[in-house]
Amino acid sequence: MTSYSDIIKKHQERLAKFSTNAHRDMRVLLGHLTEKTPEFYFMHPDTVISKDVESQLEKCIDRLCQNEPLSKIMGKREFYGRIFTVTKDTLDPRQDTETLIDAALKYKKTLPKPLSILDLGTGTGCMVLTLLAEISLATGMGVDISKKALDVAYNNAKALHLEDRVTFKHSNWFETIMDDEMFALIVSNPPYIANHEILDPNVYNFDPHSALFAGSEGLDAYEVIAKDIKKHLLPQGKLLIEFGHGQEKAVIHIFESSGLKHIESFHDLSGIIRCAIFA
Ligand SMILES: C[S@@+](CC[C@H](N)C(=O)[O-])C[C@H]1O[C@@H](n2cnc3c(N)ncnc32)[C@H](O)[C@@H]1O
């Protein structure tokens, strides 16, 4: 009979090369496979593991040793306290993006009502769905160039019981949005990595490149979004947009050139200026 502590002993050396916290990762994976909390195995290291679970765990460990993120292996990731399904077709929601949610909630009283939200490049739907869950009377639309990501977003909406308040649309930014469709709040976390940037293998090999890269300086998506932004913002409406380290000035310049006014920028938990709001 194999216990959790036997499994740890068997795999920890191999796993330690790929994970800064091999024990924790094993507990998370085992908890995921057995529908128990990771803490359970911390408290009960002698728990006997069935052959079937052991073989599933070994497959997961193999994937972890190929640099695959835990979230992609488990097919889910937490964002702003809620669980979102993730797949190879969606960017894993990042903690940095929670900064944008806090910023939106700070400004929600200033937004035109009824509060309609457009999420450009919705991915898993994590931004629009979180905002709808946090703001009970709001409605939303999420658009993405990836049809497969839109399927994931719709399933996340159903899992959160938000499908009646959101629509998802296949679109190249504003392309399929009607000229007269206007929103109180437009949010976006577009791709913003410069094409030449070298990324960690756990990002480069497992997040979709269409969600990451945006031209020689990582600014291409902002340029396209800026062209039509004014047309789709209601009077008093606001744009909240995420960007990468060091891109604040360029992004402010792009949107101020399109006629918006920068109001405030926001730092993420690492102290990096991560997003800005415009009116
Ligand atoms: C950085 S990811 C953000 C995903 C999600 N909003 C989040 O914050 O986790 C960028 C998203 O933009 C989408 N995207 C890329 N190019 C696009 C385009 N031309 N039109 C619409 N969406 C696009 C990608 O498919 C991806 O889902």
The ligand as an SDF file (V2000), in Angstrom:
LIG
                    3D

 27 29  0  0  0  0  0  0  0  0999 V2000
   -3.9590   38.7770  -22.3290 C   0  0  0  0  0  0  0  0  0  0  0  0
   -5.3330   37.7900  -22.8340 S   0  0  0  0  0  0  0  0  0  0  0  0
   -6.5490   38.3190  -21.6310 C   0  0  0  0  0  0  0  0  0  0  0  0
   -7.6100   37.3040  -21.3330 C   0  0  0  0  0  0  0  0  0  0  0  0
   -8.5170   37.6920  -20.1640 C   0  0  0  0  0  0  0  0  0  0  0  0
   -9.2090   38.9190  -20.4240 N   0  0  0  0  0  0  0  0  0  0  0  0
   -7.6960   37.8370  -18.8870 C   0  0  0  0  0  0  0  0  0  0  0  0
   -7.4900   38.9530  -18.4410 O   0  0  0  0  0  0  0  0  0  0  0  0
   -7.2530   36.8080  -18.3550 O   0  0  0  0  0  0  0  0  0  0  0  0
   -5.8100   38.6050  -24.3130 C   0  0  0  0  0  0  0  0  0  0  0  0
   -7.0530   38.0520  -24.9930 C   0  0  0  0  0  0  0  0  0  0  0  0
   -7.2790   38.8380  -26.1740 O   0  0  0  0  0  0  0  0  0  0  0  0
   -7.6730   37.9760  -27.2120 C   0  0  0  0  0  0  0  0  0  0  0  0
   -7.3340   38.6180  -28.4890 N   0  0  0  0  0  0  0  0  0  0  0  0
   -6.1350   38.6780  -29.1220 C   0  0  0  0  0  0  0  0  0  0  0  0
   -6.2510   39.3460  -30.2720 N   0  0  0  0  0  0  0  0  0  0  0  0
   -7.5450   39.7320  -30.3910 C   0  0  0  0  0  0  0  0  0  0  0  0
   -8.2830   40.4450  -31.3690 C   0  0  0  0  0  0  0  0  0  0  0  0
   -7.7090   40.8940  -32.4820 N   0  0  0  0  0  0  0  0  0  0  0  0
   -9.5930   40.6720  -31.1440 N   0  0  0  0  0  0  0  0  0  0  0  0
  -10.1990   40.1950  -30.0250 C   0  0  0  0  0  0  0  0  0  0  0  0
   -9.5510   39.4950  -29.0630 N   0  0  0  0  0  0  0  0  0  0  0  0
   -8.2490   39.2720  -29.2340 C   0  0  0  0  0  0  0  0  0  0  0  0
   -6.9070   36.6880  -26.9670 C   0  0  0  0  0  0  0  0  0  0  0  0
   -7.5240   35.6120  -27.6360 O   0  0  0  0  0  0  0  0  0  0  0  0
   -6.9440   36.6160  -25.4430 C   0  0  0  0  0  0  0  0  0  0  0  0
   -8.0750   35.8970  -25.0050 O   0  0  0  0  0  0  0  0  0  0  0  0
  1  2  1  0
  2  3  1  0
  2 10  1  0
  3  4  1  0
  4  5  1  0
  5  6  1  0
  5  7  1  0
  7  8  2  0
  7  9  1  0
 10 11  1  0
 11 12  1  0
 11 26  1  0
 12 13  1  0
 13 14  1  0
 13 24  1  0
 14 15  1  0
 14 23  1  0
 15 16  2  0
 16 17  1  0
 17 18  1  0
 17 23  2  0
 18 19  1  0
 18 20  2  0
 20 21  1  0
 21 22  2  0
 22 23  1  0
 24 25  1  0
 24 26  1  0
 26 27  1  0
M  CHG  2   2   1   9  -1
M  END
$$$$
